[in-house]
Amino acid sequence: MPAYLEGALEFKQKNKHVTVVAGGTDISVQMNKDRLEPNCIMSLTHLTGLEILEIENKTVTVGAKVTWTELGEFCQEHVPELAEIISIFASRQIKNTATLAGNIANASPIADSLPFLHVIDAEMELTSSHGTRWVKINRFYHGYKNTEMKPDELITRIRWNLPEPETVLKLYKVSKRKDLDISTFTAGILLRLKKGKIQNARLAFGGVGPVVLRLPKTEEFLQGKLMLQGIFHEAGKLARDEISPISDVRASSDYRLQLAENILLKFFHECSDNQNKKEAA
Ligand SMILES: Cc1cc2nc3c(=O)[nH]c(=O)nc-3n(C[C@H](O)[C@H](O)[C@H](O)COP(=O)(O)OP(=O)(O)OC[C@H]3O[C@@H](n4cnc5c(N)ncnc54)[C@H](O)[C@@H]3O)c2cc1C
């Protein structure tokens, strides 16, 4: 239980296969299910210096020890879409101890933070006793449970720029129950608009492959288009072609393909409703 980052990094350097525990809410499940029996554990519980949670020059920085409860409260004002996803993330008890860094490092394709972090183009600070480097989320995941993190590194901070005023951001979590359930499918959609035209589109879907995926062909198709139902109908078809989900206990491949298509139309209708409400006001 190191108290300082230097001690933690030194220990990780000397014990590369140590199991790092932050909130322990993923690791403990793996241990309960007999999938993991670590010989050596390093808990971050007493570590100080990774509690930062701030906005400076429109950049949000989240320390590796920030819990989901703390992040949720912070996001209510600064990133309300993410606060909404956090409100249906796990339970109060889990959120009081679990961290964003743990969610990222655990590298699950259905981790609820990842569609947001992908469309917002987040970066992770990876630190070892040799120094620090920032890695963009689109370079962080190499494959299923395989990340860019080296054995002697820890995630120390996560940062992203706040969405610009002309952007629309929507996040989705589809699960069998609304509360306390594992996601079947997740999505993040971020569009930058000018005079009703899409200037730039970022789409990220989770639960449709071994890692959360960006959809470059659908993004390219949307660029320069008007916000029309037919466009999103066509984009949904394209999105479907960009993924090849598997069937598992939570959903069939067909169901996930249909979700991927439908979510674009849902997004369109939500945007239209908001616009109508604005005009009526
Ligand atoms: C009942 C329950 C409900 C849940 N609900 C949800 C949900 O709705 N959505 C969702 O996405 N997840 C959910 N989870 C999963 C889990 O709570 C989250 O993934 C959480 O964010 C993990 O954070 P942690 O701090 O507990 O990670 P830990 O379990 O401590 O660690 C997870 C992994 O990350 C590594 N790690 C942790 N911190 C660092 C670091 N700083 N640097 C490098 N590696 C690190 C660990 O070594 C481990 O491999 C749930 C879990 C439970 C038990």
The ligand as a Tripos MOL2 file, in Angstrom:
@<TRIPOS>MOLECULE
LIG
   53    58     1     0     0
SMALL
NO_CHARGES

@<TRIPOS>ATOM
      1 C1        -21.9670   -4.7690   -8.9580 C.3       1 LIG1
      2 C2        -21.1020   -4.1640  -10.0370 C.ar      1 LIG1
      3 C3        -21.6950   -3.3180  -10.9570 C.ar      1 LIG1
      4 C4        -20.9100   -2.7470  -11.9740 C.ar      1 LIG1
      5 N1        -21.5220   -1.9330  -12.8740 N.ar      1 LIG1
      6 C5        -20.8200   -1.4040  -13.8930 C.ar      1 LIG1
      7 C6        -21.4450   -0.5560  -14.8620 C.ar      1 LIG1
      8 O1        -22.6350   -0.2570  -14.7780 O.2       1 LIG1
      9 N2        -20.6700   -0.1000  -15.8910 N.ar      1 LIG1
     10 C7        -19.3410   -0.4050  -16.0120 C.ar      1 LIG1
     11 O2        -18.6860    0.0450  -16.9550 O.2       1 LIG1
     12 N3        -18.7200   -1.1710  -15.0940 N.ar      1 LIG1
     13 C8        -19.4180   -1.6780  -14.0470 C.ar      1 LIG1
     14 N4        -18.7940   -2.4720  -13.1090 N.ar      1 LIG1
     15 C9        -17.3560   -2.7400  -13.2530 C.3       1 LIG1
     16 C10       -16.4430   -1.8220  -12.3960 C.3       1 LIG1
     17 O3        -17.1170   -1.3080  -11.2690 O.3       1 LIG1
     18 C11       -15.8600   -0.6470  -13.1940 C.3       1 LIG1
     19 O4        -15.1620   -1.1090  -14.3340 O.3       1 LIG1
     20 C12       -14.9290    0.2390  -12.3570 C.3       1 LIG1
     21 O5        -14.7460    1.4750  -12.9980 O.3       1 LIG1
     22 C13       -13.5780   -0.4000  -12.0750 C.3       1 LIG1
     23 O6        -12.8030    0.4830  -11.2850 O.3       1 LIG1
     24 P1        -11.9720   -0.0190  -10.0130 P.3       1 LIG1
     25 O7        -11.2790    1.1850   -9.4870 O.co2     1 LIG1
     26 O8        -12.8470   -0.7550   -9.0620 O.co2     1 LIG1
     27 O9        -10.9710   -1.0420  -10.7240 O.3       1 LIG1
     28 P2        -10.1670   -2.2690  -10.0790 P.3       1 LIG1
     29 O10       -11.0690   -3.4530   -9.9250 O.co2     1 LIG1
     30 O11        -9.4090   -1.8330   -8.8910 O.co2     1 LIG1
     31 O12        -9.1610   -2.5150  -11.2660 O.3       1 LIG1
     32 C14        -9.6090   -2.8790  -12.5600 C.3       1 LIG1
     33 C15        -8.4020   -3.0780  -13.4690 C.3       1 LIG1
     34 O13        -7.7320   -1.8500  -13.6770 O.3       1 LIG1
     35 C16        -6.3850   -1.9030  -13.2140 C.3       1 LIG1
     36 N5         -6.1150   -0.5830  -12.6610 N.ar      1 LIG1
     37 C17        -6.8650    0.0980  -11.7630 C.ar      1 LIG1
     38 N6         -6.3380    1.3230  -11.5590 N.ar      1 LIG1
     39 C18        -5.2460    1.4060  -12.3440 C.ar      1 LIG1
     40 C19        -4.2890    2.4260  -12.6020 C.ar      1 LIG1
     41 N7         -4.3540    3.6080  -12.0000 N.pl3     1 LIG1
     42 N8         -3.2980    2.1810  -13.4860 N.ar      1 LIG1
     43 C20        -3.2280    0.9960  -14.1270 C.ar      1 LIG1
     44 N9         -4.0920   -0.0170  -13.9230 N.ar      1 LIG1
     45 C21        -5.0960    0.1960  -13.0530 C.ar      1 LIG1
     46 C22        -6.3470   -3.0380  -12.2360 C.3       1 LIG1
     47 O14        -5.0530   -3.5960  -12.1310 O.3       1 LIG1
     48 C23        -7.3430   -4.0010  -12.8660 C.3       1 LIG1
     49 O15        -6.7340   -4.7080  -13.9110 O.3       1 LIG1
     50 C24       -19.5280   -3.0380  -12.0600 C.ar      1 LIG1
     51 C25       -18.9400   -3.8980  -11.1120 C.ar      1 LIG1
     52 C26       -19.7130   -4.4400  -10.1060 C.ar      1 LIG1
     53 C27       -19.0560   -5.3510   -9.1010 C.3       1 LIG1
@<TRIPOS>BOND
     1     1     2 1
     2     2     3 ar
     3     2    52 ar
     4     3     4 ar
     5     4     5 ar
     6     4    50 ar
     7     5     6 ar
     8     6     7 ar
     9     6    13 1
    10     7     8 2
    11     7     9 ar
    12     9    10 ar
    13    10    11 2
    14    10    12 ar
    15    12    13 ar
    16    13    14 ar
    17    14    15 1
    18    14    50 ar
    19    15    16 1
    20    16    17 1
    21    16    18 1
    22    18    19 1
    23    18    20 1
    24    20    21 1
    25    20    22 1
    26    22    23 1
    27    23    24 1
    28    24    25 2
    29    24    26 1
    30    24    27 1
    31    27    28 1
    32    28    29 2
    33    28    30 1
    34    28    31 1
    35    31    32 1
    36    32    33 1
    37    33    34 1
    38    33    48 1
    39    34    35 1
    40    35    36 1
    41    35    46 1
    42    36    37 ar
    43    36    45 ar
    44    37    38 ar
    45    38    39 ar
    46    39    40 ar
    47    39    45 ar
    48    40    41 1
    49    40    42 ar
    50    42    43 ar
    51    43    44 ar
    52    44    45 ar
    53    46    47 1
    54    46    48 1
    55    48    49 1
    56    50    51 ar
    57    51    52 ar
    58    52    53 1
@<TRIPOS>SUBSTRUCTURE
     1 LIG1         1 GROUP 0 **** ****
